């Protein structure tokens, strides 16, 4: 659950107002959220884990609208020490559920995040919630908080759960037909997180949703989900699945960096579910940028071409994408790719960066990540072919700090960066 919590925390921003509930996920979240700033709490329950988070200093409630400066809850569930801590504590405000579960009241908090732990999910985003003793987190409560999050300025809804349960059975399924305590409003579920990443479902088609959720299922469950999704015609019948590559996905490279102008960009390795995101990225790029990248004009990027592009064998090739959030939606704005030459054991690299985000240092950052991965894989160096008038990219290679060899032929520079022995 610790990695699930880390992935959930990665999409929670400073200043978010959270609904904090019960269960292992919320206990595991505390050390990750303690690093955030100016969090708010508007929640049905106050727990021992929440008292620890409030005591860490991460919760100030300074950006809330209703009950600014106070954590708003209805119930306290926990130890005797918790109740002693809450006694006459000015940081906490108890109100009835007519206030706390009022969707309009919830929506008054900007950046409100309805956060819950799931039991099972299907590949379209429907959720079954846990049944935990006398207290049940159920669809009735969740609907109130989800509606509030959807109406909140920059709000979000997040479900976290491990990819498999304690018995080793899959938690991401093709159908939830036999499970009780369901929330069927799948369009209201914006993000689902497991230990294998975060699936962003907001404004995505059924095919995109299923691909994103399959990407965060347990690697050994993905082949079955792909097969079932094909049979049900949720995804294309010729959808590629590289079974030998699923255990080699480099999740550890994920990182968020801030560039000029305070622009925050999240970088991670490419996933099969990036098909639509990459297609939209290509179509946003100018003809000049596409020509710089491929050396020929590309007018269309159909499914067959795109799924070949986004399904990688990470033992032989590598791709890192940069994503920004615009108008509540994640967009790919940069990609860097490296493919191993089996004869020379050099990696051939190529870059594509949205024109709006150029001259910000993104190219140099991406090259540094490719160099890092190439060395880790034992490559001898990197090569690239760059058009002679693409001076910006040539300067990126010149600033790498590695020995650079360059040769010009027919208007194309052949660049080679060699690693020291």
C-alpha positions, 0 to 999 in steps of 0.5 A, a space after each residue: 500500500 505504500 507505493 499506492 499511497 506514493 502514487 496518489 500523493 504524486 497527483 495531490 497539489 499544494 493547496 488541495 482540500 482533501 476528503 480524508 477517510 478510513 483504511 490502510 491507504 490513508 494511513 500510508 498517505 500520511 508520510 507522503 502528504 506531510 511534505 505538501 503545503 497548505 492542505 485543507 481538510 473537509 471530511 466526514 471522519 477524523 482519524 488517528 492518521 489525520 491527526 498525525 497529518 494535521 500535526 505535521 504542519 502540512 494542513 493549514 486550511 488557509 485556502 479553504 472557503 467554508 471554515 477557513 483555517 479549520 479542519 471540518 469533520 462530522 465524526 471522530 473514529 480512533 483511539 483515546 489519545 485521538 479524542 484527547 487531542 481533539 478535545 477543545 482543539 481550535 484547529 478542528 470544527 465538528 458540524 453535522 452531515 447536513 453541512 459536511 456532506 452538502 455538495 454545494 458547500 463542498 464545492 465552495 472549496 477550491 481544489 477539492 479532492 474527493 479521495 477514497 480507497 477502492 476494493 475492486 475496479 473494472 476497466 471502464 472505471 466503475 468502483 466497488 468500495 470496501 466493507 469494513 465492519 460497522 462503518 461502510 464507505 458507500 456510494 451514498 457518501 461518495 456521490 456527495 463528495 464526488 459532486 462537490 469535487 466536480 463542481 469545485 474549481 480545479 477539483 478532482 476525484 481519486 480512487 486508490 487500491 493495490 493491483 491485487 488483493 491480500 489473496 493475490 487475486 486481481 483488483 482490476 477486472 473486466 466486470 464488477 457484476 458480482 460485487 456489492 457496494 458499487 459506484 456506477 458513475 464511472 464518468 465521475 472518477 477522474 483518476 485511479 492509482 495502484 502501485 504501478 501508476 496513476 490512470 487519468 480517466 477524465 474526459 477519455 473515451 471508453 477505449 482510452 479508459 480501458 487502456 489506461 487501467 490495464 497499464 496500472 493492473 498487475 503485469 501478470 493480469 494484463 494479458 487476460 484483460 487485453 484479451 477480454 477487452 478485445 473480445 468485448 470490442 472495448 479496444 481494437 481487435 489488433 491491439 498490440 500487447 508486448 508481454 515480454 516488456 511489461 516487467 521492464 517498464 522503468 517506473 522509477 524514472 518518474 519525476 516532476 521538474 519546474 522550468 522557466 516561468 514556474 512551469 511544472 512538467 511531470 516526466 515518466 516513461 511512455 505507456 501503451 495508453 499514451 496512444 491518443 495523447 501522442 496522436 494529439 501531440 503530433 497534430 499540435 506540432 507544426 509541419 516544421 517540427 514534425 519534419 525536424 523529428 522524422 525528416 519527412 512529412 506526416 499528415 495522419 497518425 492512424 491506430 496501427 502506426 500509433 500503437 506501434 509507436 507507443 508499445 515499446 520493448 524497454 529492454 531495447 528502447 526507451 521513451 520518456 514523455 513530459 506532461 503538463 496539466 492544462 484546463 484540467 487535462 494532462 497533455 503530452 508536450 515533449 518526448 525523447 526516444 532512444 533505440 539501441 543499435 545492435 551492431 554498435 551498441 550506441 543508442 540513436 536518439 530523437 526529440 519532439 518538443 511542443 513549440 510553446 515549451 521550447 527554449 526552457 531547458 527541456 531538451 537538455 533535461 531530456 538528453 540528460 535522462 537519456 544519457 542516464 538510461 544509456 549508461 545504466 543499460 551499458 551503451 557506449 554512447 548516443 548518436 543522432 541525426 539533426 538537420 543543419 538548420 535545427 541549431 537549437 537541438 545541436 546546441 543541446 548536444 554541445 552542452 551535454 558535457 560529453 565528447 562530441 563528434 559531428 559530421 555533415 552530409 547532405 544538410 544533415 549532421 551526424 552527431 555522436 556522444 561517447 561515454 568514457 570507459 
